[in-house]
C-alpha cells in the first residue's frame, strides 16, 4: 500500500480513459470524484489527462502517443504520482512506472488509502485492513519486482518464485485472521441488535459528503464528527432519537461512491446490515451537485443489488446554498413527484417538516 503520508504536498496527475461503450457523464463524475479523493489525501493535482480508446492497451492501458505526452509533462512538472481512474493489472502498473519514472496508483488504491486514513474504530480499521490485504494479494507480483531476476529456469522454482509464494501465504494467513476478528465483532454486534429488536430503526443513506452526519446530529442532538470532505467518517454511527414522541434508532452509514471497490463493498457489511435491518431509509442528496441524478442512481443500485426493499424518503440537502432552488425543485418534483423534501441540515431549515414526514412513515409501517 502507498502510505497516506506519501500523498501530502506531492504533485499528481489523473489519467482517465473513455471507451466507446463508456457513459461519458459517468466518467466525468468519476474524474471529479478521483480529483477530490486525491486532494483529500493531500496531493496537488496538476492536470487531468483523458483519452478516448477503442480498447485498453495490454501493456500500458492507454496508447503510446498519450503515454509519451504524459511522460513529457511528468518530467517538466516533476510529477510524483500518476493516478489512473481505472483499475490496472500488476504488469500494467510495472510497465507504466518504468516509463514515467514515478509512482503509479489506480482508483481502488486511492480509495483504500483514504478509507485507511479516515477509519477511527477498531472494527472499521479491521475491515479496511482486510480490504487492503485482498487488494495486495491481487497485485503481489508487482509489489515484489526485485524477484523477477531471481526466477529459476523452465521447470524449476527459483528463489523469487519461492519468496512470492511465501508472501502469498503470509497475506492469506493475515486475511484469515482478520476474517476471524470481524466474525467475532459481528457476533457481538448481532447480540446488540437483538437487544434493540423492538425499537424502530431508520438509516440515513447517500453519497459521500452530502451531510449525513450533520443530519444525524440535528435529529439526535448528538456530536458526531463532521467535516466537509469525502468519507469524513467510515464508521456506522447509531443514535437514539424521538420523532414526535416515537422512540427510534437512527444510523448514519458510510457514504457511497461511483465504482466503490469490490473489496470495500464486501468488507463493509456493518453499513449494509444496518440498511438491511432498518424499517425505512432516508436517502440524503446534495441538491447542489450537478451530477445528483448519477449519485441517486449509484446509491439505488447498491441498495437494490443487495435485495434491500425498504420505504425510502428522498431528502435534498443544502438548500441554503442552492442558487437555483426554485428551478431545481420544479425539475425534481417533475421527476419524483411530491414525496420528496428539501432541507438544510446545517441551518436546520425544514427539519420539523422532515420529522413530521418521518412520523407519517413510521405510523404506516
C-alpha positions as CSV (number, residue, x, y, z in Angstrom):
1,X,0.0,0.0,0.0
2,X,1.0,3.6,-0.7
3,X,1.4,5.4,2.7
4,X,-1.1,8.1,3.3
5,X,1.7,10.5,4.2
6,X,3.2,9.9,0.8
7,X,0.4,11.9,-0.8
8,X,0.9,15.0,1.2
9,X,2.1,18.0,-0.8
10,X,3.0,15.9,-3.8
11,X,2.4,16.8,-7.4
12,X,0.0,14.4,-9.0
13,X,-1.8,13.8,-12.3
14,X,-5.0,12.0,-13.1
15,X,-5.4,9.7,-16.2
16,X,-8.7,8.5,-17.4
17,X,-9.8,6.6,-20.5
18,X,-13.1,6.8,-22.3
19,X,-14.1,3.6,-24.1
20,X,-16.8,3.6,-26.9
21,X,-19.2,1.8,-24.6
22,X,-18.5,4.2,-21.6
23,X,-21.1,6.6,-20.3
24,X,-19.4,10.0,-20.7
25,X,-21.3,11.6,-17.9
26,X,-20.3,8.8,-15.5
27,X,-16.7,9.2,-16.5
28,X,-16.9,13.0,-15.7
29,X,-18.4,12.1,-12.3
30,X,-15.6,9.5,-11.6
31,X,-12.9,12.0,-12.6
32,X,-14.3,14.7,-10.3
33,X,-14.5,12.2,-7.5
34,X,-11.0,11.0,-8.1
35,X,-9.7,14.6,-8.1
36,X,-11.5,15.1,-4.7
37,X,-10.1,11.9,-3.3
38,X,-6.6,12.8,-4.3
39,X,-6.9,16.3,-2.8
40,X,-8.4,14.9,0.4
41,X,-5.3,12.7,0.8
42,X,-3.1,15.9,0.4
43,X,-2.0,15.6,-3.2
44,X,-1.9,18.6,-5.5
45,X,-3.5,17.6,-8.8
46,X,-1.6,19.4,-11.6
47,X,-3.5,18.1,-14.6
48,X,-6.1,15.6,-15.8
49,X,-5.4,13.6,-18.9
50,X,-8.3,12.0,-20.8
51,X,-8.0,9.7,-23.8
52,X,-10.7,8.1,-26.0
53,X,-9.7,4.5,-26.7
54,X,-11.4,1.6,-28.5
55,X,-9.9,-0.9,-26.1
56,X,-7.3,-0.8,-23.3
57,X,-3.7,-1.5,-24.2
58,X,-2.4,-4.7,-22.6
59,X,0.9,-3.1,-21.6
60,X,0.1,0.5,-20.7
61,X,-3.7,0.7,-20.7
62,X,-3.7,3.8,-22.8
63,X,-2.0,4.4,-26.2
64,X,1.7,5.1,-26.8
65,X,1.1,8.6,-28.0
66,X,-0.7,9.6,-24.9
67,X,1.8,7.8,-22.7
68,X,4.6,9.8,-24.4
69,X,2.7,13.1,-23.9
70,X,2.1,12.4,-20.2
71,X,5.8,11.4,-19.7
72,X,6.9,14.7,-21.0
73,X,4.5,16.5,-18.6
74,X,5.8,14.4,-15.7
75,X,9.4,15.4,-16.5
76,X,8.5,19.0,-17.0
77,X,6.4,19.4,-13.8
78,X,8.3,17.0,-11.6
79,X,5.2,14.8,-11.0
80,X,5.5,12.3,-8.2
81,X,2.2,10.3,-8.6
82,X,0.2,9.3,-11.6
83,X,-3.3,8.2,-10.7
84,X,-5.4,6.2,-13.1
85,X,-9.2,6.3,-12.9
86,X,-9.3,2.7,-14.0
87,X,-8.0,-0.4,-12.2
88,X,-4.7,-1.6,-13.6
89,X,-3.2,-5.0,-13.8
90,X,0.1,-5.6,-11.9
91,X,2.0,-5.8,-15.2
92,X,0.4,-2.5,-16.4
93,X,1.5,-0.7,-13.2
94,X,5.0,-2.0,-13.6
95,X,5.3,-1.1,-17.3
96,X,3.9,2.4,-16.8
97,X,6.1,3.1,-13.7
98,X,9.2,2.1,-15.8
99,X,8.2,4.7,-18.4
100,X,7.1,7.5,-16.2
101,X,9.8,7.0,-13.5
102,X,7.1,7.9,-11.0
103,X,4.6,6.2,-8.7
104,X,1.5,4.8,-10.4
105,X,-1.6,4.0,-8.4
106,X,-5.2,3.2,-9.5
107,X,-8.6,4.2,-8.4
108,X,-9.0,1.3,-6.0
109,X,-5.8,2.0,-4.1
110,X,-6.6,5.7,-3.7
111,X,-10.0,4.9,-2.2
112,X,-8.5,2.3,0.1
113,X,-5.8,4.7,1.2
114,X,-8.4,7.4,2.0
115,X,-10.6,4.9,3.9
116,X,-7.5,3.8,5.9
117,X,-6.8,7.5,6.8
118,X,-10.4,8.1,7.9
119,X,-11.0,4.9,10.0
120,X,-11.4,5.5,13.7
121,X,-13.0,2.4,15.3
122,X,-11.2,-0.9,15.6
123,X,-14.0,-2.5,13.5
124,X,-13.6,-0.1,10.6
125,X,-9.8,-0.4,10.8
126,X,-10.0,-4.2,10.7
127,X,-12.4,-4.1,7.7
128,X,-10.2,-1.7,5.8
129,X,-7.1,-3.7,6.6
130,X,-8.8,-6.8,5.2
131,X,-9.7,-5.0,2.0
132,X,-6.1,-3.8,1.7
133,X,-4.7,-7.3,2.0
134,X,-7.2,-8.6,-0.6
135,X,-6.1,-5.8,-2.9
136,X,-2.4,-6.5,-2.2
137,X,-2.9,-10.2,-3.0
138,X,-4.1,-9.3,-6.4
139,X,-1.1,-7.0,-7.0
140,X,1.5,-9.4,-5.5
141,X,3.9,-9.8,-8.5
142,X,4.1,-6.0,-8.9
143,X,4.8,-5.4,-5.2
144,X,7.9,-7.6,-5.4
145,X,9.5,-6.5,-8.8
146,X,13.0,-7.3,-7.4
147,X,12.1,-11.0,-7.6
148,X,11.8,-11.0,-11.4
149,X,15.5,-11.7,-11.9
150,X,15.6,-14.5,-9.3
151,X,13.2,-16.9,-11.1
152,X,14.5,-20.4,-11.8
153,X,14.8,-21.9,-15.3
154,X,11.9,-23.6,-17.0
155,X,10.6,-26.4,-14.9
156,X,12.4,-25.2,-11.7
157,X,11.3,-22.9,-8.9
158,X,13.8,-20.2,-8.3
159,X,14.1,-18.3,-5.0
160,X,12.0,-15.4,-6.4
161,X,9.0,-17.7,-7.0
162,X,9.5,-19.2,-3.5
163,X,9.5,-15.8,-1.9
164,X,6.4,-14.8,-3.8
165,X,4.7,-18.0,-2.6
166,X,5.8,-17.3,1.0
167,X,4.4,-13.7,0.8
168,X,1.2,-15.0,-0.7
169,X,0.7,-17.5,2.1
170,X,1.5,-14.8,4.7
171,X,-1.1,-12.5,3.2
172,X,-3.7,-15.2,3.1
173,X,-2.9,-16.1,6.7
174,X,-3.4,-12.4,7.6
175,X,-6.7,-12.3,5.7
176,X,-8.0,-15.4,7.5
177,X,-7.1,-13.9,10.9
178,X,-8.8,-10.6,10.0
179,X,-11.9,-12.5,8.9
180,X,-12.0,-14.3,12.3
181,X,-11.7,-10.9,14.1
182,X,-14.5,-9.5,12.0
183,X,-16.6,-12.6,12.7
184,X,-16.2,-12.1,16.4
185,X,-17.1,-8.5,16.2
186,X,-20.1,-9.3,14.0
187,X,-21.4,-11.7,16.7
188,X,-21.1,-9.1,19.3
189,X,-22.9,-6.6,17.1
190,X,-25.6,-9.1,16.4
191,X,-26.2,-9.6,20.1
192,X,-26.5,-5.8,20.5
193,X,-29.0,-5.7,17.6
194,X,-31.2,-8.4,19.2
195,X,-31.5,-6.2,22.4
196,X,-33.0,-3.4,20.3
197,X,-35.2,-5.5,18.0
198,X,-38.4,-3.9,19.3
199,X,-37.2,-0.4,18.5
200,X,-38.0,1.1,15.1
201,X,-34.8,1.7,13.1
202,X,-34.0,4.3,10.4
203,X,-30.9,4.6,8.3
204,X,-29.5,7.7,6.5
205,X,-28.0,6.6,3.2
206,X,-26.4,8.6,0.4
207,X,-23.4,9.6,-1.4
208,X,-20.3,10.6,0.4
209,X,-20.1,14.2,1.7
210,X,-23.8,15.0,1.4
211,X,-24.4,15.9,5.0
212,X,-25.4,12.6,6.6
213,X,-23.5,13.1,9.8
214,X,-24.8,16.7,10.1
215,X,-28.4,15.5,9.7
216,X,-27.8,12.8,12.4
217,X,-26.5,15.4,14.8
218,X,-29.5,17.7,14.2
219,X,-32.1,14.9,14.6
220,X,-30.4,13.2,17.6
221,X,-28.7,16.2,19.2
222,X,-25.5,14.2,19.1
223,X,-22.0,15.3,18.4
224,X,-20.8,13.1,15.6
225,X,-17.6,14.2,13.8
226,X,-18.5,16.4,10.8
227,X,-16.1,17.7,8.2
228,X,-16.6,18.9,4.6
229,X,-14.6,16.2,3.0
230,X,-15.0,12.8,1.4
231,X,-15.5,10.0,3.9
232,X,-15.1,12.2,6.9
233,X,-16.3,9.1,8.8
234,X,-16.2,5.5,7.6
235,X,-17.8,4.1,10.7
236,X,-21.5,3.4,11.1
237,X,-23.0,5.5,14.0
238,X,-26.2,4.7,15.7
239,X,-28.1,7.2,17.9
240,X,-31.4,7.3,19.8
241,X,-33.9,9.8,18.6
242,X,-37.5,10.8,19.3
243,X,-39.8,11.6,16.4
244,X,-42.9,13.2,17.8
245,X,-42.6,11.1,20.9
246,X,-41.9,7.9,18.9
247,X,-38.6,6.4,20.1
248,X,-36.3,5.3,17.2
249,X,-32.7,4.4,16.4
250,X,-31.1,6.4,13.7
251,X,-28.0,5.2,11.8
252,X,-25.5,7.3,9.9
253,X,-24.0,4.9,7.3
254,X,-20.8,5.0,5.3
255,X,-21.2,7.1,2.1
256,X,-21.3,5.5,-1.3
257,X,-19.2,6.3,-4.3
258,X,-19.2,5.5,-8.0
259,X,-17.4,2.2,-8.7
260,X,-16.7,1.6,-5.0
261,X,-14.1,-1.1,-4.9
262,X,-15.5,-4.6,-4.5
263,X,-13.1,-5.2,-1.6
264,X,-14.7,-2.4,0.4
265,X,-18.3,-3.3,-0.5
266,X,-17.8,-6.9,0.8
267,X,-15.8,-5.6,3.8
268,X,-18.3,-3.0,5.0
269,X,-21.0,-5.4,6.0
270,X,-21.9,-3.3,9.0
271,X,-23.3,-0.5,6.9
272,X,-25.1,-2.8,4.6
273,X,-26.5,-4.8,7.5
274,X,-27.8,-1.6,9.2
275,X,-29.6,-0.7,6.0
276,X,-31.0,-4.2,5.6
277,X,-32.3,-4.2,9.2
278,X,-33.8,-0.7,9.0
279,X,-37.5,-0.2,8.8
280,X,-37.1,2.7,6.4
281,X,-34.4,4.8,4.8
282,X,-33.7,8.5,4.4
283,X,-31.9,8.9,1.1
284,X,-30.0,12.2,1.6
285,X,-28.9,14.0,-1.6
286,X,-26.9,17.2,-2.2
287,X,-29.2,19.4,-4.3
288,X,-26.2,21.5,-5.5
289,X,-24.4,18.6,-7.1
290,X,-24.8,18.9,-10.9
291,X,-24.5,15.1,-11.1
292,X,-27.0,14.4,-8.4
293,X,-29.1,12.1,-10.7
294,X,-26.0,9.9,-11.2
295,X,-25.5,9.9,-7.4
296,X,-29.1,8.9,-6.8
297,X,-28.7,6.0,-9.3
298,X,-25.5,4.8,-7.7
299,X,-27.0,4.6,-4.2
300,X,-30.2,3.0,-5.5
301,X,-28.2,0.4,-7.4
302,X,-26.1,-0.6,-4.4
303,X,-29.2,-1.0,-2.3
304,X,-31.1,-2.9,-4.9
305,X,-28.2,-5.2,-5.7
306,X,-28.3,-6.4,-2.1
307,X,-32.1,-7.1,-2.3
308,X,-32.9,-4.3,0.2
309,X,-36.5,-3.3,-0.3
310,X,-37.5,-0.6,2.2
311,X,-39.6,2.5,2.2
312,X,-37.4,5.4,1.1
313,X,-37.8,9.2,1.8
314,X,-35.7,11.3,-0.6
315,X,-34.4,14.4,1.1
316,X,-32.5,17.0,-0.8
317,X,-30.0,18.8,1.4
318,X,-28.1,22.2,1.4
319,X,-30.9,24.3,0.1
320,X,-29.4,27.2,2.0
321,X,-26.6,27.5,-0.6
322,X,-28.6,26.5,-3.7
323,X,-28.6,29.3,-6.3
324,X,-31.3,27.8,-8.5
325,X,-33.5,26.4,-5.8
326,X,-36.9,27.0,-7.4
327,X,-35.8,25.6,-10.7
328,X,-34.2,22.6,-9.1
329,X,-37.3,22.0,-7.0
330,X,-39.5,22.1,-10.0
331,X,-37.4,19.6,-12.0
332,X,-37.1,17.3,-9.1
333,X,-40.9,17.4,-8.4
334,X,-41.4,16.6,-12.0
335,X,-39.2,13.6,-11.8
336,X,-40.0,12.2,-8.4
337,X,-43.5,13.6,-7.5
338,X,-44.4,15.3,-4.3
339,X,-43.0,12.6,-1.9
340,X,-39.6,14.4,-1.6
341,X,-38.3,17.0,0.9
342,X,-35.9,19.9,0.7
343,X,-33.9,20.8,3.8
344,X,-30.7,22.4,5.1
345,X,-29.3,20.2,7.8
346,X,-26.6,22.8,8.8
347,X,-29.2,25.6,9.1
348,X,-32.0,23.3,10.3
349,X,-34.4,24.6,7.6
350,X,-37.5,22.3,7.2
351,X,-36.2,19.9,9.9
352,X,-39.6,19.9,11.7
353,X,-41.2,19.1,8.4
354,X,-38.8,16.2,7.9
355,X,-39.7,14.9,11.4
356,X,-43.4,15.1,10.5
357,X,-42.9,13.1,7.3
358,X,-40.8,10.6,9.2
359,X,-43.6,10.2,11.8
360,X,-46.1,9.5,9.0
361,X,-43.9,6.8,7.5
362,X,-43.4,5.3,11.0
363,X,-47.2,5.2,11.5
364,X,-47.7,3.4,8.2
365,X,-45.2,0.6,8.9
